[in-house]
Amino acid sequence: MATLVSRVIAIDNNRSDISFLRAQLPQKTNIIVSEKDFTKDVLSQDFVDGVLFGFSLHYQPNSIPALRNAFNHLKPNGSIIIFEYTRDKPLPWVPFPIPEIKLTESLKKIGFREIETIIQKRRFYVIHGKKVMKK
């Protein structure tokens, strides 16, 4: 992603994952690494063009706060892309699975539009949505 955009903000609340990521990055990079909880107001007043959740929402008992936070920080016509496992039943590494239909409904409820599944595999799916401003 860092080669495609001017700035990437990587957020995780796991200190060891953040330390590992920082150790992998070159000295000069457009990637900002931040140890925060993405269900909270992590970006202050920044607005971004896109948000990517990569196999992370299933750790939240309720994904709505994280999705709403993403929506609130997206610029008009900004995109959200979500990678999630295709599961209905919990596993130790997927404690709160989010079925595709439930995630789609949550995105609609928050205000995302043009929601589509862009990849559907046996083990995972990828959903894309946009923050379309009403005229």
N, C-alpha and C positions, 0 to 999 in steps of 0.2 A: 504493500500500500504506500509505503513511504516514497517510492519512486513515481507514484502517480499524482500525489497531492503535495501541497506546500507544507502541511503540518499534520502529524498524527499524534493524538493524545491516547496513550495506552493506560487504562485504569484497571486496577485489580486490588483487592483488599488482602491478598495473601503475600505477606512480607517475603517469603522465600521465592515465590514466583517473580515478584518484582525485582529482587536482587539478581536472580538468574537472568532476567531479561536485560537489566542494566549492564551486566557483565558481557553480554553478547553484542551490545551495540558499539559502533565505532565512536570515537571521541566527538566528532562533529556529526550531528544527525538532526533531522527534522522530527524526530520522535521524542515526545515528552512523556516520561514515565511517571505515573503518580499512584501512590498507595492510598486508595480511597474506596469507599463503598459506593458503587454506581447507582444504588437506589436513592442516594441523597443528592443534594444540589451540588454536584462535583465541579461544575464548570463556572460557577459564579455567574458573571454576566456575559460570558462568551457564547456566541452562536456559531454552529458548525454546519457544514454542507451535508455531512453524513454521519451515521452512527452504525457501528457493526458490533453485534453481540455474537461472539464465537463460542458456542457450546457453554454458555455461562448462565443463562436464565434458569436452567433447571436446578440451580442451587438455591433459588429463592422460593420460599413457600408461597409467595404471592408476587408474580412478575409485574403487576400493574404499576407499582411505584417506579420501577426502573424504566418501564416503557413510557410512562408519563414524563419522567425526567428527560428522557431522550427527546420526546416530542417537544417539550418546552424549550430545549436548547437547539433545536433544528431551525435553520433559516427557512423561509418560505420555499417550497418545492424541494426541500432537503429530503434525503432518502434514509431509510433504515433497512438494514440487511441483518437477518437473524439466521444463524445456523443452530439447529437443535436436533436431538436424537428422536427417531421415530419409536416412541415407547409410550405405553399406557400405564405400565406397572413400574414402581420404583426399583432401583438398584442402588447399591452403596455409592456408586459414582454418578448416579442420576437420581438424587433423592426426591425431586419434585418434577417428574416428567410433564411436558406440555404437549399434548396432542396438537397436531397441526390446526384442526378446526377451532380448538380453544384459543390458540394463539391468534389466529385470524380474527376471531370475534373480539378478543381483547384489543387488538390494534384498531379495529373499527370503532369500538367504544371510546377509545382515547381520542380519535379524530383522524387517524391515518386513512388515506384513500389510495386508490390504485394498487390495492394489495394483491399480490400474486405469488404463487409458489413457483420459484424459478428453477429449483432442482428438487427432485423427488427420488430418493434412493431407498433401498430396503432398510438401511440403518439410520439415515438422517434425511433432513429436508432443509431447504433454504427458502425463506420468505423475504420478499421485498415490498416495501410500502413507501408512500410519499406523504409529506406534510403539504397538502394542497390547500391553499387559502381560498376561502369562499369569497365569491365576488359580490 
